[in-house]
Amino acid sequence: FAVPLYNTSLNIFYLLQIAYNVSPKVFATKIEPILHTISITIPVVLAITFAVLDYIQPTGGVCFPVVRPATIAYVVVIGFSFLTSISALAMICWSVLKQERSIQKYTFSGS
């Protein structure tokens, strides 16, 4: 769970810097602590809860869900991370294209 959530946090960081011009200092003091808290708390709470309830079992050195609620939690967290990352990357691309179009009116075309 932690890896997709941290990847989503990185995408949010790049989105805020590129598309919304949020300074690294503002991000580090106001937004980054929240993203770290989410990226650490959700996986730890789910892992402890699933282990206590016996919802996950080791299979070949890796733990997998064996009960439907654990599977649903995996799908929700991974799906949220995927959709958020794709949305952030699409917004970054849109912002860069918009900036490129606004800069082109200031370029010299000699032909």
Secondary structure by P-SEA (a helix, b strand, c coil): caaaaaaaaaaaaaaaaccccccaaaaacccaaaaaaaacaaaaaaaaaaaaaccccccccbbbbccaaaaaaaaaaaaaaaaaaaaaaaaaaaaaaaaaaaaaaaccccc
